[in-house]
Amino acid sequence: MRTAFEELYDNYHKDLFQFLIYMVKDKQQAEDLVQEVYIKVLHSYDTFKGESSPKTWLFSVARHVAIDFFRKQKRKRVLDFFDWGEKGHLISDDNNLPEEIAILNDEMKLVYTCLDKCSIDQKSVIILRYIQSFTIQETADTLGFSVSKVKTTQHRGMKALKSLVEDATRKEDVGYES
C-alpha cells in the first residue's frame, strides 16, 4: 500500500522541483529546497486538515520555504518566460529544464531581470498561474489569497512586468542608436 507521501512525491515532484528552480534560478539550491519541503511535509503531514488539496498544500509549503530562503539570502531571484506576442502568455517549457530554456536567448534574460523587480506576491502568482498552470482557485489556496486578490495581483504583475520589459527594451534601443 502506498503512503500519502509517496503519492505526493510521485504526482508532484517534477512540478515542485521546477517551481523552486523558477523561484531561485539555481538547480543545486532548488534540489536542497525540495528536500527541505519534503522534510517539512513529513513533519507536518499529520496536521494537514484537508481544507485544501494536497497539491495546493505542498506548493504552499514550497513557497514558504522559498521565501525563507530569500530572507536568508537577502536577494530575490525568480525565473519566468513569456511570449509577449499576440497571446501574451507563457511559453511552454516542453519538459526542458528551466536552466536549459534560460540559455535560449537574451530576451529571456531581460524578462528575468525585469521579473526580479516585481513583488514576491506578483512573482509567485505569475509562476503558479503561467508556469505551473494552476487554476485561479488553486493559486489562491496555495498563497492564502482570495480569488480576487489572485486576479488583481496577476493583472498588476503582468502589467508591471510588461512595462519593465518595454522600458528596458527602449533603453537598449537608445543605446544602440548612440
N, C-alpha and C positions, 0 to 999 in steps of 0.2 A: 504494500500500500504506500502510495506516495505521500510525502508530507506536504503541508501547505507551503513551507519554504521552498521545496523542490519545484512546486508548481509556479511560484513567483519567479524563481530563477529561470526555469525553462521558458516561461511565457514572456518575460520582460527584460532578461539580462542584456540582450543586444541593444534594445531601446534605451535602457538605463545607462549603459556604457556610452552610447552616442550622445545622450543628453548631457552627461558630465563632460565629455570631450568638448562639446559645443560651449559649455559653460566655462571651462578652464583652459581650453586650447592646448592641452598637453596630455599626450597619451599616457605616459607613466603616472602623472598626477591623477588622471581620470581613473586609472586602474586602482590606485590607492584609495581614492574616494569611493569607488564602487565597493571595495572591501569594507570601508567604514560604514557605508549604507547597510550592507548585509549584516554587519555586527550589530548595528542599532536595531535593525529589523528583528534579528534573533532575540535580542534582549527585551524588545518591547512588543513582540507579537501577541503575547498573552493579554496585553492591554488594548489591542486593536478591537474596537467595538463594532466594526462593520457598518458604521454610519456612511462610509464611502466605499467605493470599490477597492479591492486590494491594489489595483493599478494606480489609482489616484493617491492612495496612502503611500505606496512605495515611492512615487515621484515627489510627493510632499517631503518625505524623509530625505530624498536625494537633494532637493532644493535647499533644505535647511543645512545639510552637510556642505553644500557648495557655498552658501552664504557664510557659514562658519569659516570655511577655507579662505574666502575673500577677506573676511575681517582679520584673520591671522596674517595674511599676506600683504594687507594694505594696498591691494590692487584688485581691479575687477576686469576680468577678461572673458569674453564670450565670442563665439564664432557663429556666423549666420550667413546664409547665401540667399540672394534674392534675384529674381528676374524682374527688372524694372520696366519691362516692355508692357504691352497692352494688358496682359493678365495681371501683372503686379502681385504675383505670389511666389512662393518658394519654389526653387528648383529642386527636384527630387534628387537624392544622392545616389540612387541606383545601387545601393548596397556597397558603395565605396566607403572607405574610412574617411572621416571628415578631414584628416590631415592630407590625404591624397587629393581631395577636392580643393583644398585651400591653395594648393600649388598651381592650380589651373591657370589663373590669370590675375593681373593687378587689380581688376575691378573687385574681385572678391576681397582682396586685402583692404581696399578702400572701404568697402561695406563693413568689414570687421573693425576697422579703425573708427568709423562713424558709430557703429553699434556700441562701442565702448563708452560713448558719450551719452547714451540713453540711460535711464534709471534701471536699477536691478529689477524692478517690477515690470518695466517695459520689455527688458531682455527676456525675462522668464516667460512672459505671456507670448512673445514672438516665437521663442524656441518651442514652447509646448504646442502652440497652435499650428505653426508652419513647418516645423521640423519633425516634431513627434506626432503630428496630425491628431492632437487631442481635440475633442469637441469643446465647445464653449463651456458646457457644464462640467466636463472632466477637468478643464483648466481651472475653473472656479473652485471645484472641490480640492484640487491639488494645492492651489495657492491660498485657499481660505478666503477667497474673494466672492463677492456676489457676481451673478451673471452680468449685470450691468457694469460693474467695475471692470470685468474682463473685457467687455466690448469697448468701453471707454479707453482703457489702458492700451488695448490693441490698436485702436484707431489713432490715438495720440502717439503711440510708439512708432507706428508705421509712418505717420505724417512727419514726425521729428526725424526719423531715420532717412526718409526720402529727401527731406530738406538738407540734412547734413551732407548726404552724398552729392546732391546737386551743387551745394556751396563748394565743396571740396573739388568737384569736377571743374567748376568755373575758375577756381583759383589755379588749378593745374593748367587750364587752357590759357589763362592770362600769363602764366609763367612761360609757356611755350612760345607765346607771341613776342615776349620781350627779347 
